[in-house]
């Protein structure tokens, strides 16, 4: 049995309660050419928290809107007829 994640009592350690890192959405989040661009700083916990806080609205919609746009673009390109490569 692997015990790397257990403490000296054989229990899983409890997460440390930490305050939320400061956010500045105007400076840390933007849309560029259809992509979500986030600027994160701090340790892995803080970056994960910032990522979730900045993109919570986009994550709630899921990947389907982006996939639908991709499929529409592929169909549009394929229906425009054969292409000549020059």
N, C-alpha and C positions, 0 to 999 in steps of 0.2 A: 504494500500500500504506500502510495506516495504521500509524504507528509510535509512537503515544502511550503504549503500554504497555511499550516497549522501553527499556532503559537505554543509556548512551553506547556500549557495546560491541555494541549490536544484539541483546542477549539479554534474555529476560524476567527481571526481578529475582526473587531468591529471597525467600521469606517470612522475616520476622524471627521468631526463636524467642522467645516470651514466656511467662512463667509464667502459670498459670491464675489468673484473678481470684478473690478469696475469695467463697465462697457461704455463705448462711445460709438454707437452704430453708424453715425454719419462718417466716421473716419475708418471704421473697421469693416464695413460691408458696402459692396457696390455690385451692380450688374454690369457686365462687360461682354458684349457680343453674345448675349443669351446665357452667359455663365455667371454663377454666383462666385464672387471673389471676396474672401474674408482674410483679414490680417489678424493673426493670433499672436499672443505673447504669453510667457509664463511657463510653468511646469506642465507636464501632461494633463494633470487634473484641471488646471485653469484653462488650458487650451480646449479641452473637451467641453468644459462648461460654456466657454465663449462660443464655440462652434454650435452647440445646441441652442443657446439663447439667440444667436444671430440668425440662425436658419430655421427656427421652429415653425414659422409659417410655411416656408417652402417644403419642409419635411412632412408637414401635415397633409399636403397635397400629394406627396409621393412622386415617383418617377413617371407616372402615366402621361401628364401633360407634355413633358419633354419628349417622351417616346412618340406620342401622337404627332407632334410637329416633325419629328424625324421621318416617320412613315409618310406623312403628307409630302415632304420634300422629295423622298425617294420616288414616290408615285409620280410626282410632277416631273421629275427628271426623266423617268423611264417612259413617260407618255409623250415626251417631246420628240420622239422619233430617234432614228439611229444617229449616232454622232460620228463625225469624221475627225480622226486624229491626224493632225498635220505636223 
